[in-house]
Amino acid sequence: VEEISVTSTCFALQTIFATGDCAIFSNTVDLNMKLVALDDNSKKESKIPVRQVLKALLRARWREEDMFQVPLLLNTVLKIDSDRSVLNSNMDPELCHRVRQLI
């Protein structure tokens, strides 16, 4: 299992969405926030799924004592998941716990 850099990933996501035209990245980034990824290895998607990246960010080892990282993570997740496709009442218990820790 590889760890992701929380700060770098947040800035990368914010850059994609700050362009105003996310279609620029349509060949490499799957922007469908409604998509529920299946654990099916037979279908290899070459695009980076933003929905799964957000979930990975929330599950990552972020530093709660870091006065910069926690607000950056919250800001990024709330901006990108504006329609609350990830942050909703259907979150699994682990994800719900992680969000509560952030807040």
N, C-alpha and C positions, 0 to 999 in steps of 0.2 A: 504494500500500500504506500503510495507516494503522498507526501504532504504538499499542500498548495500554499503559496505565499498569499496571505490574506490581503495585505496592503497592495501588492502588485496586481492581484486579481481584481480587487475593487477598482483600482485606477484603470485597468484595461476595460472593464465593463462600462465604467463611466465615460471613457473615451468613445467607445462604440455608440453609446446612446447620446452623446453630446454633439455628434455630427449633424443631427437634425434629419439625416437621411440614412437610416439603418440599412436600406437596400444595398448600399455600397458593399456591405459585408455578407450579402445573401448567399454567396458561394461557400463561405466558410463558417458562418454562424447561424444556428437554428434559433430564431427569435420567437418561436411559438411558445408562449408561456402556458398555454392550456394543455399542451402535449404531456401526457403521462408516459414517461419512458418505460418500456418493458425490458425486463432482464432477459433479453433474447440475443445471444451472441451470434446467432446465425445471420442476423441483419446488421451489418456493420455500416453505421452512418458516418460519413466523413465530415459532417458538420459538428461544430461545438454546440451542444444544447445549453442555452442560457438558463433554462429552468433547472437543469441538473447542476450547473455551476453555482447558482444561488444556493441550492440545498447543500452543496459541498462546502460553500463558504460558511454557512451557518453551523455545519458540523465540524469545521476545521478547528485547529488549536489556535484560537485567537487569544490575545493576552488581555484579560479583563482589567488589569491595572494600567494598561496603556491608554493614556488620556487622548490619544489620537486615533488608534486603531478601532476601538469600539464605536465611536461616533461615525467614523468613515464607513464601517461595515453596516451599521444601521441605516445611514443615509443612502448607501448604494442599494441595499436590498429594498428599502421603501420606495426609492425612485424607480427602479427597474420593475418591481412587482407592484406597480401602481393599481392594477385591478385586483390585487390580492389573490392571484392564482396559486401562489406558494404559501403565503401567510394567510391561512384561513382555518376554519374549524375542522377541516379534514386532515390537518397535519398529524403525522404519527407522533407517539408520545416522546420519542427522543428529540425530534425536531422542535416540538413544543417546549420541552425543557430547555433546549439551547437558546431559543428565542427569549424565554423568561430570564435566563441568565444574562443575556445582553441588556435587557431593559432593567 
